[in-house]
Amino acid sequence: MAETSTATKRYAVVTGANKGIGLEICRQLTSHGIVVVLTARDEEKGLEAVQKMKDSGISDNLVVFHQLDVADPDSIASLVEFVKTKFGKLDILVNNAAITGAVLKS
Ligand SMILES: NC(=O)c1ccc[n+]([C@@H]2O[C@H](COP(=O)([O-])OP(=O)(O)OC[C@H]3O[C@@H](n4cnc5c(N)ncnc54)[C@H](OP(=O)(O)O)[C@@H]3O)[C@@H](O)[C@H]2O)c1
């Protein structure tokens, strides 16, 4: 039944996931049957990463792209709306994006 499977499914968002550790975290999560929102600040890079995952055999149902720049409030609001509307909940947030928030001056 669709309702039951939606209720028991787990959903994750990974930030900065178009490459490196973030992309690998996406792979690992999907290998556990978790639905992953692969996010990237650059849409083209993010879509390429999703395609790479699909090409490696990961099911279409387990990975979806959404743009997210963690330093842009409008972008964050858009992702929140997307998750609320599409899944109604979020189980896991992996804030991997390489941004410290600190500005270092020499
Ligand atoms: N690799 C290590 O040995 C190591 C060790 C300790 C901690 N870490 C931490 O682990 C995390 C991932 O490391 P990594 O080696 O995989 O880094 P990476 O290959 O440099 O990847 C960083 C990711 O963060 C994204 N990003 C940067 N600023 C962003 C923003 N404002 N909004 C959204 N995404 C943003 C990058 O997007 P673009 O491609 O668009 O730049 C990229 O996808 C980082 O937080 C890093 O500090 C890594």
The ligand as an SDF file (V2000), in Angstrom:
LIG
                    3D

 48 52  0  0  0  0  0  0  0  0999 V2000
   38.1910   15.6050    2.6990 N   0  0  0  0  0  0  0  0  0  0  0  0
   38.6700   15.5960    3.9330 C   0  0  0  0  0  0  0  0  0  0  0  0
   39.7430   15.0360    4.2260 O   0  0  0  0  0  0  0  0  0  0  0  0
   37.8890   16.2450    5.0680 C   0  0  0  0  0  0  0  0  0  0  0  0
   38.3830   16.1920    6.3630 C   0  0  0  0  0  0  0  0  0  0  0  0
   37.6580   16.7760    7.4010 C   0  0  0  0  0  0  0  0  0  0  0  0
   36.4550   17.4200    7.1360 C   0  0  0  0  0  0  0  0  0  0  0  0
   35.9930   17.4630    5.8740 N   0  0  0  0  0  0  0  0  0  0  0  0
   34.7260   18.1500    5.6430 C   0  0  0  0  0  0  0  0  0  0  0  0
   33.8520   17.2750    4.9250 O   0  0  0  0  0  0  0  0  0  0  0  0
   33.0530   18.0350    4.0330 C   0  0  0  0  0  0  0  0  0  0  0  0
   33.2090   17.5170    2.6030 C   0  0  0  0  0  0  0  0  0  0  0  0
   34.5690   17.4780    2.2470 O   0  0  0  0  0  0  0  0  0  0  0  0
   35.0240   17.1340    0.7640 P   0  0  0  0  0  0  0  0  0  0  0  0
   36.4480   16.8050    0.8250 O   0  0  0  0  0  0  0  0  0  0  0  0
   34.0690   16.1770    0.1600 O   0  0  0  0  0  0  0  0  0  0  0  0
   34.8700   18.5950    0.0920 O   0  0  0  0  0  0  0  0  0  0  0  0
   34.7330   19.0110   -1.4590 P   0  0  0  0  0  0  0  0  0  0  0  0
   35.1030   17.8870   -2.3630 O   0  0  0  0  0  0  0  0  0  0  0  0
   35.4450   20.3130   -1.5600 O   0  0  0  0  0  0  0  0  0  0  0  0
   33.1670   19.2500   -1.6080 O   0  0  0  0  0  0  0  0  0  0  0  0
   32.5640   20.2940   -0.9340 C   0  0  0  0  0  0  0  0  0  0  0  0
   31.1370   20.4140   -1.4070 C   0  0  0  0  0  0  0  0  0  0  0  0
   30.5410   21.5070   -0.7090 O   0  0  0  0  0  0  0  0  0  0  0  0
   29.9120   22.3140   -1.6800 C   0  0  0  0  0  0  0  0  0  0  0  0
   29.6880   23.6760   -1.2110 N   0  0  0  0  0  0  0  0  0  0  0  0
   30.5950   24.6410   -0.9130 C   0  0  0  0  0  0  0  0  0  0  0  0
   29.9580   25.7790   -0.5410 N   0  0  0  0  0  0  0  0  0  0  0  0
   28.6260   25.5230   -0.6380 C   0  0  0  0  0  0  0  0  0  0  0  0
   27.4570   26.2900   -0.4130 C   0  0  0  0  0  0  0  0  0  0  0  0
   27.4970   27.5840   -0.0240 N   0  0  0  0  0  0  0  0  0  0  0  0
   26.2420   25.6990   -0.5640 N   0  0  0  0  0  0  0  0  0  0  0  0
   26.1560   24.4120   -0.9560 C   0  0  0  0  0  0  0  0  0  0  0  0
   27.2240   23.6280   -1.2110 N   0  0  0  0  0  0  0  0  0  0  0  0
   28.4450   24.1810   -1.0510 C   0  0  0  0  0  0  0  0  0  0  0  0
   30.7940   22.2320   -2.9140 C   0  0  0  0  0  0  0  0  0  0  0  0
   30.0970   22.6730   -4.0580 O   0  0  0  0  0  0  0  0  0  0  0  0
   30.8920   23.1710   -5.3870 P   0  0  0  0  0  0  0  0  0  0  0  0
   31.2990   21.9310   -6.1370 O   0  0  0  0  0  0  0  0  0  0  0  0
   29.8630   23.9800   -6.0960 O   0  0  0  0  0  0  0  0  0  0  0  0
   32.0750   23.9750   -4.9280 O   0  0  0  0  0  0  0  0  0  0  0  0
   31.0390   20.7300   -2.9000 C   0  0  0  0  0  0  0  0  0  0  0  0
   29.9470   20.0220   -3.4350 O   0  0  0  0  0  0  0  0  0  0  0  0
   33.4910   19.4830    4.1840 C   0  0  0  0  0  0  0  0  0  0  0  0
   32.5980   20.1460    5.0550 O   0  0  0  0  0  0  0  0  0  0  0  0
   34.8690   19.3780    4.7630 C   0  0  0  0  0  0  0  0  0  0  0  0
   35.1770   20.5230    5.5350 O   0  0  0  0  0  0  0  0  0  0  0  0
   36.6810   16.8930    4.8380 C   0  0  0  0  0  0  0  0  0  0  0  0
  1  2  1  0
  2  3  2  0
  2  4  1  0
  4  5  1  0
  4 48  2  0
  5  6  2  0
  6  7  1  0
  7  8  2  0
  8  9  1  0
  8 48  1  0
  9 10  1  0
  9 46  1  0
 10 11  1  0
 11 12  1  0
 11 44  1  0
 12 13  1  0
 13 14  1  0
 14 15  2  0
 14 16  1  0
 14 17  1  0
 17 18  1  0
 18 19  2  0
 18 20  1  0
 18 21  1  0
 21 22  1  0
 22 23  1  0
 23 24  1  0
 23 42  1  0
 24 25  1  0
 25 26  1  0
 25 36  1  0
 26 27  1  0
 26 35  1  0
 27 28  2  0
 28 29  1  0
 29 30  1  0
 29 35  2  0
 30 31  1  0
 30 32  2  0
 32 33  1  0
 33 34  2  0
 34 35  1  0
 36 37  1  0
 36 42  1  0
 37 38  1  0
 38 39  2  0
 38 40  1  0
 38 41  1  0
 42 43  1  0
 44 45  1  0
 44 46  1  0
 46 47  1  0
M  CHG  2   8   1  16  -1
M  END
$$$$
